[in-house]
Amino acid sequence: MSHDSRAAIVRVYRPAPTALVSGISGQDGCHLAAHLLGLGYRVVGTSRDAARCDRSGLAALGILGRVPIESLDPADERAVRALLDRVRPDEIYHLSGQSSVARCLAEPGEAFRSIVTTTSNVLEALRVSGLPCRLFVAGSVAMFGDTRGRRVDEATVPRPADPYGLAKATAFALVAQYRRFHGVRACTGILGNHESPLRPERFVTQKVAAAVARIAAGDATPLPLGDLSVERDWGWAEEYVVAMHAMLRLDDPEDLVLATGTTVSLRTFVAAAFAEAGLDWRRHVVRDEKLVRPVEIRRQRADVGQAAERIAWRASVSGADVARRMVAARLGAGVPAVRRAA
């Protein structure tokens, strides 16, 4: 048998890499699972209650039967260690944790438990196990607080303005510490806002898209919103999960800002969303003072040059285009709501 033939057999029988995705039922977990399955990965997901978790996102992507889901409370360190020992993943994507800023304001203790404690447990489990595994942790540009228009990058000093940002900043510091002092191959994706039709309606982007579809169908009930002048960097979630995987393919994982680099106001987002359905937003939106947060990051801007240089990644969908896609998916207007796995 020739050397080339033996090499071909090795390639054929080499086991597929295994990715463990915590928070598999969330927007990012679903899109990431679809992306990894398309690349030939074996994907195992976790949820706090596997029997009762929402699987609608996985079903929408056509991958429900291809992703086993394990019950795991990542705040339980012993349970995390046991699962890693059983699954023995090549890559871990730690996406679980409180993702709603409003809920973190209402329950700051739970925010820390779900973001900081769980990240610490995964890092410590990897350190103790010695598994040759890489770890991606979902961070947030919210940890930088309100930079008053200055662009944030990987070297910006965190100055969080709310419990969510503070929890993300703490988890970010933990990842850096374990990478530096313990050799854990871990990195944080410092994520800007990113959306898709899989977003729950407690997020303002999906709340707006749902209201547009409802009003376009004849329901005249107005849409209540808070401060429309706040500015955000909104991207498309399917693009962001590609970057998450690319970050773990670096020889030495490092923290990167993942954002579009483009910032628009909520007013611009709302106007584009209503225009997609041929509606004037000013006829259908009312201001609700109860929805104005007592502590608000007014503007978020990001420098995305490092991600472009290190992993050759740039977002192509941003701002008003995100709004139009969200509404088009709701209206069934021919824009793909989701990308099915290969």
TIVOBA-584331 format. One record per atom (N, C-alpha, C, O): x, y, z; residue in one letter. Coordinates in steps of 0.05 Angstrom, whole numbers, plus 5000, padded with zeros to 4 digits. Example, Ala and Ser with C-alpha at 12.3 -4.5 7.8 and 13.67 -1.06 7.14 Angstrom:
526448865156A
524649105156A
526449345156A
528549345169A
525749555142S
527349795143S
525850015157S
526850235161S
% end
This chain:
501749765000M
500050005000M
501850255000M
503750275015M
501150444983S
502750684981S
502350865005S
500350845019S
504251045008H
504051245030H
501551415026H
500151475046H
500951495001D
498551654996D
496051515003D
494151635014D
495951244998S
493551095004S
493151075034S
490851105044S
495351025049R
495151015078R
494251285089R
492551295108R
495251505079A
494451765088A
491451815083A
490051935099A
490551715060A
487651755053A
485951605073A
483851705081A
486751355081I
485251195100I
485151335127I
483051345140I
487451455135V
487551605161V
485551835160V
484151885180V
485451975137R
483652195135R
480752105137R
479052235149R
480151885124V
477351785124V
476451705151V
474151755159V
478151575167Y
477351475193Y
478051655217Y
477451585239Y
479151885212R
479752065233R
477052155245R
475352255231R
476752135272P
474152215284P
473652515281P
475552675281P
471152585278A
470352865276A
470953005302A
470552885323A
471853255301P
472253405326P
469553445340P
467453465328P
469753455366T
467353495383T
467253765395T
469153855407T
465053905391A
464654165403A
462454145424A
460254035419A
462954255448L
460954275469L
460054565471L
461654745474L
457354595468V
456254865467V
454354905490V
452154785491V
455055065509S
453255125531S
451255335523S
451955515507S
448755315532G
446655495523G
445855445494G
445455625479G
445755185487I
445255105459I
442555205448I
442255245424I
440555255466S
437955325456S
437655625450S
435655705439S
439655785458G
439556065452G
440156135423G
440955955408G
439856385415Q
440356465388Q
443056375378Q
443356245358Q
445156455393D
447956395384D
448456095385D
449855995367D
447455955405G
447855665406G
446755525382G
448055345371G
444355605374C
443155475350C
444655525325C
445255345310C
445355775320H
446855845296H
449655725296H
450555645275H
450955725319L
453555605320L
453455305315L
455155205300L
451455175326A
451254885322A
450854825292A
452054645281A
449154985279A
448754945250A
451354985234A
452054835216A
452855195242H
455455245228H
457455015232H
458654925213H
457654925257L
459654715263L
458854445250L
460554305241L
456254385250L
455354135237L
456054155207L
456753955195L
455654385196G
456354415167G
459354375162G
460054315139G
460954415182L
463854375179L
464654085186L
467054025186L
462753915194G
463353635200G
463853575229G
464753365235G
463253765246Y
463553725275Y
461453545286Y
459253525276Y
462053405308R
460153295326R
459553505347R
461353615360R
456953575350V
456253795369V
454553675391V
452553535386V
455353745416V
453753675440V
452953935453V
454654105458V
450453965460G
449454205472G
448854155502G
448453935510G
448654375517T
447854365544T
445654565550T
445454775537T
443854495568S
441754665578S
441354595607S
441854375616S
440354785622R
439954735651R
437954505655R
438054355674R
435954485637D
434054265637D
433554175609D
431954285594D
435053965601A
434953865574A
432153775565A
431453805542A
430653665584A
428053565577A
426053785571A
424053735557A
426554025582R
424554235579R
425554475564R
424154675561R
428054465554C
429154705541C
427654755514C
426654575501C
427655005506D
426455085481D
428154995457D
430455085454D
427154815441R
428654715418R
427654825392R
428454725371R
426055035393S
424855135368S
426955255349S
426655235325S
429055375360G
431155485343G
432655265328G
433155295304G
433355045342L
434654825329L
432754705307L
433654625286L
430154685314A
428254585294A
428054765270A
427954665247A
428055025274A
427955215252A
430255185233A
430055235209A
432555115244L
435055085228L
435254805216L
437154745201L
433454625223G
433454355211G
435554175223G
436453985210G
436354225248I
438454065261I
437653945287I
439353845302I
435053945293L
434153855319L
435053575326L
435953525349L
434853395307G
435653115313G
438553055312G
439452835316G
440153265306R
443053225303R
444753325326R
447153305326R
443453435346V
444853555369V
443853445395V
441653525404V
445253245407P
444453155434P
444753375454P
446653535453P
442853385473I
442953605493I
443153475521I
441553305528I
445153565536E
445653465563E
444653665583E
444953915579E
443453575605S
442653755627S
445253835642S
446853665650S
445554095646L
447854195661L
447254475672L
446454655658L
447754495698D
447754765710D
450754845712D
452154735730D
451655015695P
454555085695P
455455225721P
457855275724P
453555295738A
454355405764A
455055185784A
455955245806A
454754935776D
455454705792D
458154605782D
458354465762D
460354665797E
462954605787E
463454305783E
464654225764E
462454145802R
462853855800R
461353745775R
462453565762R
459053855769A
457553755746A
458953835720A
458953675701A
460254065720V
461754145696V
464153955692V
464653865669V
465553895713R
467853715710R
466953435701R
468253315684R
464753335711A
463753075703A
463053065674A
463552875660A
461753275665L
460953285636L
463353295618L
463353165598L
465353465625L
467753475608L
469153205607L
470153125586L
469253065629D
470452805630D
468952605612D
470252425600D
466352635611R
464752445595R
464852515565R
465052335548R
464552775558V
464452855530V
467252885518V
467552825494V
469152975534R
471853025525R
471953185498R
472853085478R
470953425499P
470753595475P
473553695466P
475353715482P
473653755440D
476053885429D
475754185432D
477754335435D
473254285431E
472754575434E
470254605451E
468354455450E
470354815467I
468054895484I
467255185477I
468955355475I
464655225473Y
463555485468Y
461655545491Y
459455445492Y
462555725509H
461055785533H
459256025527H
460156255529H
456855965519L
454956175511L
452656225531L
451156415528L
452456045550S
450256075569S
450656305588S
452956395591S
448556395600G
448656625619G
446556835612G
445556835590G
446056995631Q
444057205628Q
444857395605Q
447157495606Q
443157435586S
443857605563S
442157855561S
442458025543S
440257885579S
438458125579S
439458325599S
439558265623S
440158565590V
441058775607V
438858845627V
439458895651V
436358855618A
434158935636A
433958735659A
433458815682A
434158475653R
433958275674R
436358285693R
436058235717R
438658345682C
440958375700C
440658615719C
441558605741C
439358825710L
438859055727L
436958975750L
437259065773L
435058805743A
433058725763A
434158505782A
433458495805A
436058335771E
437158115787E
440158105784E
441257925771E
441558295796P
444558305792P
445958065804P
447957975792P
444957945825G
446157705836G
446057475817G
447957325814G
443757435804E
443557225784E
445257275760E
446357085748E
445657535753A
447457595731A
450257495736A
451457375719A
451257545761F
453957455768F
454057155769F
456057035760F
452057025779R
452056735781R
452156615753R
453656425748R
450456715735S
450156595709S
452456665690S
452956515670S
453856875695I
456056965677I
458756915690I
460456785677I
459257005714V
461856985726V
462456715738V
464456585732V
460556615755T
460956355767T
461256135747T
462955965749T
459556135726T
459655925706T
462155935690T
463355725684T
463156175683T
465656195669T
467956095686T
469755955676T
467956165711S
470056075729S
470055765731S
472155645732S
467755645732N
467555355735N
468555215710N
469955015712N
467955315686V
468955195662V
471955215660V
473355025653V
473055455666L
475955495666L
477355305686L
479355185679L
476255285710E
477555115730E
477354825723E
479254665727E
475154745711A
474854465702A
476854395681A
478054175681A
477354585662L
479454535642L
482254525654L
483854355647L
482754705673R
485354705686R
485854435700R
488054315698R
483954345715V
484254095731V
484453855713V
485953675718V
482753855692S
482653615675S
485153575658S
485853355651S
486353805650G
488653785632G
487853715603G
489553645587G
485253725597L
484353665569L
485653855549L
485854095554L
486553755526P
487653925505P
485354055490P
484954005466P
483854225504C
481354335493C
481554635492C
482954765509C
480254755473R
480255045470R
477455145479R
475455015475R
477455385490L
475055495502L
474455775491L
476255955491L
472055815481F
471056075473F
468956165493F
467156015500F
469256415503V
467356525522V
466056765510V
467456945499V
463456785511A
461957005499A
462057245518A
460857245539A
463557455509G
463657705524G
461957915512G
460157845496G
462358165519S
460558375509S
462058645510S
463558695528S
461458815490V
462559085490V
461259245512V
462159465519V
459059135525A
457759275547A
459659315570A
459259485587A
461759155572M
463659175594M
465159445593M
466359525614M
465259575570F
466659825568F
464960065577F
465960295580F
462360025581G
460560245589G
460260445567G
460460375543G
459660685574D
459160905554D
461761045549D
462761195566D
462861005525T
465461125518T
465061395504T
466961515494T
462561495503R
461961755492R
462961785464R
463961995456R
462561585448G
463261595420G
466061495413G
466661455390G
467761455433R
470461345427R
470261055421R
468760905434R
471660965401R
471560685393R
473060505413R
475260585422R
471960285419V
473260095438V
474759885421V
473959815399V
476959785433D
478359565421D
479259375443D
478459405466D
480959185436E
481858975454E
483459095478E
483658965499E
484559325475A
486259445496A
484659655513A
485759765532A
482159705506T
480559895521T
480159795550T
479459565554T
480459975569V
479959905597V
476959885603V
475560075598V
476059655614P
473159635620P
472259835641P
473659865662P
470059965636R
468860145656R
465760095655R
464260265645R
464959865665P
462059785662P
460159975676P
460860095696P
457860005663A
455860195674A
453460055687A
451760195698A
453359795686D
451059645697D
451959365705D
454159285699D
450259225719P
451058955728P
451758765706P
453558595710P
450458785683Y
451158605661Y
453958665651Y
455558475648Y
454658915647G
457358985638G
459458905659G
461658815652G
458858945684L
460658875706L
461158575706L
463458485710L
459058415703A
459458125703A
461058035679A
462857865681A
460558155656K
462158085632K
465058165635K
466858025626K
465558395647A
468358485651A
469758295670A
472158245666A
468458195690T
469658015709T
470357745696T
472457635700T
468457645680A
468957395666A
471257435646A
472957255643A
471357655633F
473557715614F
476257705629F
478157595618F
476357825653A
478857825668A
479657535676A
482057465677A
477657375683L
478257105691L
479456945668L
481356795671L
478356975644V
479356835620V
482256915616V
483956735611V
482857165617A
485657265613A
487457145634A
489757075627A
486557135658Q
488257025680Q
488856735676Q
491156645679Q
486856575669Y
487256285666Y
489056235641Y
490556045641Y
488756395621R
490456365597R
493356425604R
495256285596R
493756645619R
496556735625R
497856555647R
500256485643R
496456495668F
497756365691F
497556065691F
499155925703F
495455955678H
494955675679H
495155535651H
494955295650H
495655695630G
495955575604G
493455465591G
493555315572G
491155545602V
488555455590V
488255605564V
488555845562V
487655455543R
487455575516R
484655685512R
482855565500R
484255925524A
481656045525A
481756325514A
483856455515A
479456425504C
479356695493C
476456795497C
474556645500C
476257055497T
473657195498T
473057335472T
474657485462T
470657285462G
469657435440G
468157675451G
466057645464G
469157915447I
467958155458I
465858245438I
466458395419I
463358155443L
461358175422L
459758435423L
458858525444L
459358545400G
457358755397G
454558635395G
454358385393G
452458795394N
449758695392N
449558545365N
450458635344N
448358315366H
447958155341H
445258015343H
444557905364H
443858015321E
440957935321E
440457735299E
442057685281E
438057615301S
437057425281S
434157375287S
433157455308S
432657245269P
429957175274P
429556985298P
427356945307P
431756875308L
431556695331L
431556855358L
431256725379L
431857115357R
431857275382R
429057255395R
427057275382R
428957235422P
426457255436P
425357545435P
426957735430P
422857575439E
421657845437E
422258025461E
421458255461E
423657925481R
424458105503R
426758285494R
427458485508R
428058225471F
430058395460F
428758595441F
426858535427F
429658845443V
428259065429V
428059015399V
426159085386V
430158895387T
430158855358T
427858675349T
426458735330T
427458455363Q
425358265356Q
422658385365Q
420558325352Q
422558535386K
420158675394K
419158855372K
416758865366K
421059005360V
420359185338V
419459025314V
417359095302V
420858815306A
420158655283A
417458535286A
415858525267A
416858435310A
414258305315A
411958515313A
409858455302A
412458755324A
410458965323A
409959055294A
407659095286A
412059075278V
411659145250V
409858945235V
408059015221V
410458685239A
408858475226A
405958485236A
404158455220A
405658535262R
402858545273R
401358785261R
399058755254R
402659015260I
401359255250I
400759235220I
398759325210I
402659115206A
402259075177A
399958885171A
398658905150A
399258715191A
397058535187A
394358655196A
392258525194A
394458915205G
391959055211G
391459115240G
389459245246G
393259035258D
392959105286D
394059385291D
396359435287D
392259565300A
393059845302A
394259915329A
394960145334A
394659725347T
395759775373T
398659885370T
400259765357T
399260125382P
401860245378P
404060085392P
403559925410P
406560135384L
408860005396L
410160195416L
411060415409L
410160125442P
411460295462P
414460245463P
415360015464P
416060455463L
418960435465L
419960645483L
418660845489L
422460615492G
423760805510G
425261015494G
424161145477G
427761055501D
429461265489D
430361175461D
431960985458D
429461305441L
430161235413L
432861355404L
433761295382L
434061515421S
436561645412S
439061475419S
441261535409S
438761265434V
441061095441V
442060965415V
440560905396V
444760925414E
446060825390E
447360555396E
448660525417E
447160375377R
448260105381R
449560015355R
448960105333R
451359825358D
452659685335D
451259415332D
451859225345D
449259415314W
447659175309W
448759015286W
449059125264W
449258755290G
450158575269G
448358345266G
446258325279G
449158155248W
447557925241W
448757675254W
451157615248W
447257535271A
448357325287A
449757095272A
451856995281A
448757025248E
449956805233E
452856875225E
454456685223E
453457125221E
456257195215E
457957185240E
460357115238E
456857235263Y
458457245288Y
459356965296Y
461556935307Y
457656765292V
458556495300V
460756395283V
462356225292V
460956485258V
463256415241V
465856515254V
467856385254V
465756765265A
468056885278A
468756735303A
471156705310A
466756645318M
467256495343M
468956245337M
470956195351M
468156105316H
469755865309H
472555935299H
474455805306H
472656145283A
475256235273A
477156305295A
479656265293A
476156425317M
477856505339M
479156255352M
481456275360M
477756035353L
478955795365L
480755645346L
482055445354L
480955725321R
482755595302R
485455735302R
487355635289R
485755955316L
488356085318L
490255905334L
489455755352L
492855915327D
494755745342D
494755815371D
494855645389D
494656075377D
494456165405D
491956345408D
491956575399D
489856225419P
487356385422P
487756645436P
489256665455P
486456855426E
486657125437E
483957265437E
482157185421E
483657455454D
481057605455D
480857795431D
482757925423D
478457805420L
477957975397L
475158105400L
473257985409L
475058355391V
472458495388V
471158405363V
472258415341V
468658315366L
467058225343L
464658415340L
462758395356L
464658585321A
462558775317A
462658865288A
464358775273A
460759045280T
460759125252T
462359375248T
463359435226T
462859535269G
464259785267G
462360015258G
463260245255G
459759955255T
457860155247T
455760185268T
454659995278T
455160435276T
453260485297T
450860645286T
451260835271T
448460565294V
446060715287V
444360755311V
444560595331V
442560945311S
440760995333S
438460795332S
437860685311S
437160755355L
434760585355L
432560715337L
431060565325L
432560975335R
430561105317R
431061025288R
429160965274R
433561015280T
434160935253T
433460645248T
432360565227T
433960475268F
433260185266F
430160165263F
429260015246F
428660305280V
425760285279V
424660385253V
422860265241V
425760605243A
424760715218A
425260525195A
423460485178A
427560395194A
428160195173A
426359955175A
425459845155A
425759865200A
424059635204A
421159695193A
420059525179A
420059925200F
417359985191F
417360035161F
415359955147F
419460155150A
419560215122A
419559955106A
418559945083A
420759745117E
420759485103E
417959375097E
417559235078E
416059455114A
413259375110A
411559605098A
409159585097A
412959815088G
411460035076G
410060215096G
407960335089G
411060225120L
409660375141L
411460615151L
413860595150L
410160825161D
411461045173D
411561005203D
409460995216D
413960965214W
414060895242W
412861105261W
411961035282W
412861355252R
411961575270R
408961555275R
407961675294R
407561405259R
404661365263R
404061135282R
401761105291R
406060985289H
405560735304H
407160695330H
406760505344H
409060875335V
410860855358V
410161065379V
409861305372V
409960995404V
409461185425V
411761155446V
412760935450V
412461365459R
414561365480R
413261275506R
411161365514R
414661085519D
413760995545D
416061045565D
418160915564D
415661225584E
417661305603E
418561065620E
420861065630E
416860875624K
417560645641K
419660475627K
421060315641K
419960505601L
421960345587L
424660485584L
426560375573L
424860725595V
427460865595V
429060775619V
428260805642V
431460655614R
433060545636R
434360765652R
435160975642R
434460725679P
435760925696P
438760965690P
439861175694P
439960745681V
442860755673V
442960645645V
442260415640V
443860815627E
443760735598E
446460795585E
447561015589E
447460615569I
449760665552I
448660795527I
447160675511I
449361045523R
448061195501R
449161125474R
447761135454R
451761065473R
452961015447R
455160805450R
456760815468R
455160605432Q
457260405431Q
458560405403Q
457160375383Q
461160435402R
462660425377R
465060235381R
466260235402R
465660085360A
467759885362A
469759915339A
469059965317A
472259865346D
474459835326D
474759545320D
475459385338D
474259465295V
474159175288V
476659095272V
476658885260V
478659265272G
481059205256G
482558955264G
483658825247G
482658895290Q
484158665299Q
482858405289Q
484358225282Q
480258385290A
478958145280A
479458105250A
479857885240A
479458325235A
479958315207A
482858215201A
483258065183A
484658305218E
487458225214E
488057935223E
489457795209E
486957865246R
487657605258R
486057375247R
487257155244R
483557405242I
481957185232I
480557245205I
478857095196I
481357465192A
480257545166A
477257555166A
475957455148A
476157675187W
473257685190W
472257975191W
473358135205W
470258025175R
468858285176R
465858225172R
465058065156R
464258365188A
461358335185A
460458475160A
461558685152A
458458365146S
457458495121S
454658605125S
453758745107S
453358535146V
450558625151V
450558795177V
451558695198V
449459035176S
449559205200S
447159395200S
445859435179S
446659505223G
444759725226G
441959685214G
440559495221G
441259855195A
438659855183A
438159595167A
435959505165A
440359475156D
439959225142D
439159005161D
437558825153D
440059005185V
439158815205V
436258845210V
434758645211V
435359095213A
432459145218A
430759045195A
428658915199A
431659095170R
430159005147R
429958695146R
427858585139R
432158565152R
432158275151R
430358155173R
428957955168R
430358275196M
428658185218M
425758195210M
424258005215M
424958415198V
422158455190V
421558265166V
419358145166V
423358255147A
422858085123A
422357795132A
420657655121A
423857705152A
423557425162A
420757395174A
419557185171A
419857595189R
417257595201R
415057585180R
412957455183R
415457735159L
413457755138L
413657535117L
411857505100L
415757375118G
416157165099G
416557275071G
415457165052G
418157485069A
418557625044A
420757525027A
421757665010A
421557275031G
423557165013G
426457185023G
428257055011G
426957335044V
429657345056V
429957105075V
428257075093V
431956945071P
432256705089P
432456795118P
434156955126P
430656675134A
430656735163A
432956595176A
434156695196A
433656355166V
435756195179V
437256055157V
436356025134V
439655975164R
441355825145R
441455535155R
442355485177R
440555355139R
440555065147R
443354955145R
444955035128R
443954765163A
446554635162A
446654465138A
444654365128A
449154425128A
449554245105A
448953965111A
449153785094A
% end
